[in-house]
Amino acid sequence: MKHWLTPAVALAAAAGLWSAPALAGKADDTLNWATDREVAVVDPYYNNTRELVVMGHLGWDALLFRNLDTGQYEPLLATSWEWIDNVTMELELREGVTFHDGSSFGSEDVVYTINHVVNEDNGVLTIKNVNWMKSAEALGPHKVRIHLAKPFPAAEPYLSNAVFIVPEGHYDSAPAGADGKKDFGAVSPVGTGPYKFVEVKAGEYVLWEKNGAYFDDSPKGTPQIGNVRFRTIKEMNTQLAEILTGGLDWIWDVPKDQAERLEATGQVTVENAKTMRVSYMAFDVDGDSGQDFFTKKKVRQAVAHAIDRESLTRNLVGPASVVIHSACHPDQFGCTQDVPKWDYDPAKAKALLAEAGYPDGFEFDIYAYRQREFTEAVIGDLAKVGIKANLTFLQYRALRDLVWEGKTPINHMTWGSNSIPDVSAITSHFFSGGRDDPAKDSEVIALLAEGDTTTDPVAREEAYKKALAKVSGELYWLPMFTYAKYYVFSKDLNFQTTSDEIPRFFAASWN
């Protein structure tokens, strides 16, 4: 697929703006970044988009910090921790930390946060990030005990990437929504992180300012840039034009050919970096959507053989991307690729369609929300074997709700696992019987429960391998590829890409 210069970028080039990007971000000490996603809820428990994963680490702190260079877990809000038994963890907490509202951090805040988020009545969106905990109790002003619901060997990754601490009583003032339930996502954000929330205008921007009282010995470092502004810019053309003219300092998810053209100008920094995000296609295996084609395994097999994932990855995604065969990321603990594989074979796809009763193919609806060109490439491959796919392209939250309602025959989506390097953060999320589970296979559910709770790493890997083999063999999902993002950012910005898809704006500075 070719992408030539879009009108907005061509206009910028014609105006001579390729050669002299403005210094607006550096000039007013504001790092401006953008995606096409709308943000109304600024709370990582009540908005599970990648934008809020990023902002979660910007405005809040977790108990632990994962050092990407070593892979080890270091103190953040907790200074030390130990396992009392396989369902009990005790942590000593850092003293002298204050929240953005001026209140002091202590054990009561950790207890309040954990006891709030584990209560399913409180509606945390990604409940599997927290429901491995049962409760927390204070053992002193700076010591807490966390009680697990069952043994959970991946506790440390979650305590570093998914459990952000809020002050005691934070959600108590939440207003009631139209349904009478508390709208916890409407509470003004308060954390202990390196940046403080200033304001949000839904669908337009979220503004943060440097926390001048951030504690000195945080492994996150001392924030250097005065302000960080997230902007919603739905058109990539506009993002590209603004990165050239200085209206933006940082963007990602830039199409491969556009990124290569920008790199050739030498006026911006362009990098392709691996992430822990994967692309997948989930099939409606039980026919809830009203289109029952994918209840037939041979049809699912035909789709799998029809899609040239290697070509898509090579030509559209970027050099840091790889095709995957399992419903997980290869860098996650327990993610084996030793599962049934579905190679590109259009002739076999046509034969399977005929065997399934569709010698002339069929027409169905495919749903997606991210990188339209990737899904369009899939649609092109399907057309070659006689399958006509009609694309419905939506914002993430709208599509997520349709998936939960069972209305999508195929949804082409992605998952970043909150950047948690463990299979429990993806396979167990999608195949443990919850609302994202397209199959609700009792054997897979049992195997994942075993892998999630046994403390023997060899036994964990074996349980996960069996579960992943069943998911791939039955084609509940067609795993597609790991995401590699093209980052484009200002030459004035000192920024380091990372492999976990969490841009560390708190560690950025101006050149």
N, C-alpha and C positions, 0 to 999 in steps of 0.2 A: 504494500500500500504506500503510495507516494503522498507526502505532505509538502507542498511548496510553501513559499512565504505567504502567510495569511495577510489579508488586507491591512489589519492593524499593524503588523510587524513591517509590512512593506511601506506603510506610511511613515513609520518611525525611521526606516532606512532612508527613504526619500528625503526626509527632513534633515538628514545628516546626524541623526541621534544615535546611530550605531557607534560613532567614534567618540562621543563625549557624554557618557552617562552622568546624570546629575548626582549631587551629593546630599540629596534631601535627608536620607536616613541618618547619615553621619552628622549632617549639619544641625539637626535638631535632636541628636542623640536618641533616635527612635528606630529600632529595628522593625521594619514592616515586612510581614510575611503573609502569604495568601494561599488559599485553596479554593475549590469550587463549592465547598460544603458550607451550609448555613449553620450558625451556632446561636441558639437561643438560651440553652441551659449550660451554665458554666459550673459543672460539678462532675467529677469523674465517676461518681457512683450512679448518676442519673443521666448521663450522656456517655455512651460507650463508643463514640467515633474516635478515630485516630487523633483528631484535633484535640479532644479532651484528654487523651493519653498524654499528649505532648504538654498541654497546659497543666495536667495533674502534677507533673514533675517540676513545672515552673512555679506554681503557686502553693504547692503542698509538699510536705516531706513524708516519707515512709519511715518505718522503724529501722530498716536496713538499706544498704546501698550496694548495688552490684558493680564491681570494678570490671569493666569490659576487657581491660588489658590482661587481667589475671584470671577472670571468671570467678573470683572469690567474693564473698559477701563481707561488707565492712560496716562499722557502726555509722548510724545516721541519727535518728532520734533515740535509738537504743545504743548504749555504749558497750553492752555485752549481753549474751544470752546463752542459755543452756537448756538441754532436755532433761526434765526430771524423770519422765518415762515417755513411752511412745505416743501419749496423748496429752502431755502437759509440758509447757514451755514457760520458763521464767526469764524475764528481761529486766536489766537495769537501765534506767532512762537517763538521758542527758539533762543536766541542770543548767539553768541560766538561759533557757530558750523562751522566747515570747512569740505569741501569735500576732498576726497583723492588727488585731483589734487592741493590742496592748496587754492582754491577759497572759499569765504565766503558764507554760506547758508543764504538765505533770501526769501522774498515773491516772487521775480521774478522766483526763481527756482520751487516753488510750482505751480505757474501759468503756467510756460512753460511745466512742466511735465503733468499736468492735461489737458491742451489744446492740447498737442500732443497726448496723449493716447486716448482721447475721439473722435478724428478724425478718423473715420473708414477707411479713405484712407491710414492711417499709419499702418494698418494691425496688431494691437495687437491681439494675438492669442485667448485669452479668453476675448472677447470684453464685455461679460456681467459683468466682474469684474469692468468695468469702465464706461460703457455707461449709467449708472444711473446718471452720472454727465453730465452737458451740457457745462460748462465752469468755469473758475476761473479768478478772478481779484485781483490785489493788492490794498489794502487800506492804505498801508504804507510800510516801509522797512521790518516790521515783523508782518504784519497783512494781511490776505487774506479772500476773500469771495468766497465760492464755490456755484455755481448755479446748482441745480439739474434739470435733464430733466423732472422729475415728482416726486411726493412724493415717498420717498424710506426709510422706517423705519429701514432698515438694514445698513444704511450708516456707522455707527461706526465699525461693524465687517470688512467691506471692507477697511475702512481707516486704519485699523490696520494690515491687512493681505494681501492686494492685491494692494495697491497703494504705490509704492516705489518711493522716490523722487530722481531725477537726476538733475544735474546742468543746468542752462539756456544755451540753444544752444547745448546741449549734442548730439543730433541726426543730427545737421545741416551738419556735415561733413560725413555723411553716404555714402559709395560708392554705385554706381548703380549696380544692379544685372544684370544677363543675359537678363532679360525681360525689362530692362531699369528702373525698379522701384528701389527706395532707399532700400538698405539692412541694415535696422536699427540694426539688430542683430549683425552686423559685427563691430559696434562701440565698442571700448575698454571700459570695465565697469568702471564706476565712481559713487560712492555713498558716504554716510557719515557714513556707518556702522562700526562695531567693527573690521572688517577685510578688507584689501585692496587686490584687484586683482593683481596678479603678472603675470601669463601667463596661456595659455591653449594650449594643443596639442590635436586636435580633436580626439576623440575616445580613448585617453590614460589618460590624467589627467587635472585637473584644480588646480592651486596653489594659495593660499591666504596667506598673512602675516598680523600679528597683526597691527592694526592701533594705533600707539603710541599716536596719538593726539585725540583719542576718548574722548568725553566729559564725565566728571566725574560722573554726576548725572543721567546718562541714566538708565532706569529701566532694560536694558539688562545687566548692570554691566560692570566692566572693564575686557577686555579680558585677560586671563592668559597664554594661550598657544601661542607660537611664530608663528607657521605656521599651516595651515590646508590644507591638500592635498586630493582632491577627485581623485580616480582612477577608471577607467573602467576595471573590471575583469569579463568577460562574464561567466566563468564557476564557479559555486558554489563550486565545488571540490577545485579549486585553491584558492578561498576566504577562505575556511576552513583551508587549509594548511597554508596560510599566517597568519591567525589570531593566529595559534598555534606557528608559528616560529617567530612572531614579525614583519613580513613585513606589517601587518595591525594592527590597534588598535581598529577598530570598523566596524562591518557589521550588516546588518539586513536582513529580509526576509529569514532567515535560516529555512529550512524545520524542522517541529516539531520533528521528530525522531532524526535528526542530532543534533538539539539543545539540546535535552535531553541527548544524549550521551556525548556531549561536557560538559554539566553541571556536569555530573557524574565524570568527571576527576578532577573537582575542580581547574583547571588551568586558567579558564577564567570566567568572569561574564556572566550569561545568564538570560535574563528577557523576559517574555511575557507581552506585554502591548497593551491595546486597542488603536485604532486609529479612526480618523473620515473618513477613507476610506471605501468604500463599493465595493463589487463585484456584477456585474450584467451581464445578458445576454440580448442583444438587438436583436429583431427579424426584419427581412426585411419584414415588413407588406405590402408593396406595390409591391414587386416583382422586384425591380430595379436590383437586383443581377443576374437575369436570372434564379434563382432557386426559383420557386413560391410556394414551400410547405407552407411557413409560412404566406402566405396571407390568409390561412384558419385558423380561430380561433380555431377549434377543434384540429388542428395539434399543435398549440402553447400550448393549454391546455394539450395535450398528453405529450409534452416535459416537461412541468412544473410538471406533476404528475410522470414522470419517474425518476426525479432526487432526490436523497436522500440528501437533503441539510443538514439535521441534522447530518447525518453520516459524510459527508464531513467536516463539521465545527468541529465536535468533534474529528475526527481522524487525520485531516491534518492541520487545521488552528491554534488551540490553545485555551486554557481555557478562554481567554478574548474575544473570538469571539461569536457572536450570529447570528442566522438566522433572516433575515429581510423579510418583506412582502410588504413594500412600497419602492418607488424609492427615498429613502433618508436615512439619518443616524438617528437613534433614539435620539441622543443627539442634533439634530438640531431643532431650533424653528419651529413649524408647522408640524413636522414629526409624524403623527399618524400612528399606525400599525392597526387601525380599518378600514381595507380594505379587499376586497376579497382575500382569501388565497388559496393556491394550495398545498395540502398535498401530501406526498409521497404515491403513489398508482399505482404500475405497472400494475395491472389488469385493472384499469380504463384507464390508458394510452393506453393499447392495444385496448380496446373497442373504444376509441375515434379515434384511427388511422384507425380502420376498418370503422367507421362511416364516416370518412373523405375520404375514398376511398383508403386507404393504409393498407389492412389487413396483408400484408407481410412486412410492413415497407418501408423505402426508404433510399437513400444514399445522403448525402449533405456535404458541406464544412463548417467547423467551424474555426473561426479565433481567435487567442489569442496572448497575449504578456507577460503575467506575471504569475509566478508560474505554470509552465507547468503541474506539478502534479495535480493541482486543475482541470484544463481542462481535463486531462486524466481521472480523476475520473468521471467527467460528461460524457465523451465519453463511459466509461464502463457502466454507468447506462443506457444510451440510447441504447446501444447494447443489453441489456437484454430485451428490448421491441421491438427489430427488426429494430431500426434506426441506420444506420451506419454513423458515423461522421468522416470525414477526416480532420485532424488537419493541419492548416497552422499557424506556430508559427513565429512571426515577432518582430522586434524592434517596440517600441511604435509609433514613428513618421511615419513609413511605414504603420502600421495598421491604424493609425488615418487618413491618407490620403485616404486609401481605403474605410474607413467608410464614409468620406465626399463625396466620389465619388459614394456611394451606392452599392458597389461591394461585401458586406459581407452578406451571408444569415443569419448567426448568428455571432455576435462578443461577445466574453466573455472578458469583460474589467473591469476596476476599475475606481473609481473617488474619489479624496480626498478633493474636495470642497475648495481647498486652505486653508483648516482647518477653514473655516468660519462656525460658528454654526447657520446657517439659511438655510431653505429650498430653498430660492432663489439662493443659491450657487450650487445647484445640480438639483433639479426638474425643476426649471425655465431655467437652462442652457440647459437641454436635451429635453424639451418639449414645448418650446416657438416658434417653427417654424424655428429654425436655422439649420445649416448643420449637427448637431449631433442629430436632432429630427427624429426618425424613422417613426413617424406617422403623424405629422403635423395636429393634431386633433384640429379643430377650437374651440371646447368647452373647451378643456384643456388649450389652449393658452389664452383664455379669462379669465378663472378662475385664472391662474397663474399671469396674468397681474393685476388682482384685488388684489390678495394676496401680490404682490410685491409693490403695491403703496398705499394701504389704511393704515392709521396710527392707526387704531383701532386693537389691537392685537387679540381680539376675532373674528372680521371679517376676519382678515388675516388667522387665524387658520381654520375657516370654509371654506374659498375659497380653501386653500391648501388641506383640507381633501377631498373636492369634486374632485379636480384635481387628487389627488393620488389614489382615489377610481376608477376613470375612467382608469387611466394608468394600475393599477393592474387588474381591471376587464376585460379590453380588452387584457391584456398581451402584451402590446407594449414592455415592459421589463419583464423579470423574475428577480426580486431582489433576490440576493443569500445570502450574509452574510456580517457582518461587519468584517473588517480586524483586526486581532490581529497579531502583528509582534513579532517574536523572535529576540531579540537583543543579539548579542554576542560581548563583548568588553574586552579589556585588564584589568587585575587586577590593572595595574598602572594608569588607567584612572578613574578619578572621574567624573562620568556622570550620570545624572538623566533622566530617560525616562519620557515622557509626553504623554498625551492622545490625542494630536492634530497632531501627526505624523510630528512634526517639531523638529528634534533633535537640541538642543540649544548648538552647539559646542562653541559658544561665551561664554557660562557659564561653560564650562568644565575646568578641571585642572588636573594636575598630582598628584597622591598620593605620 
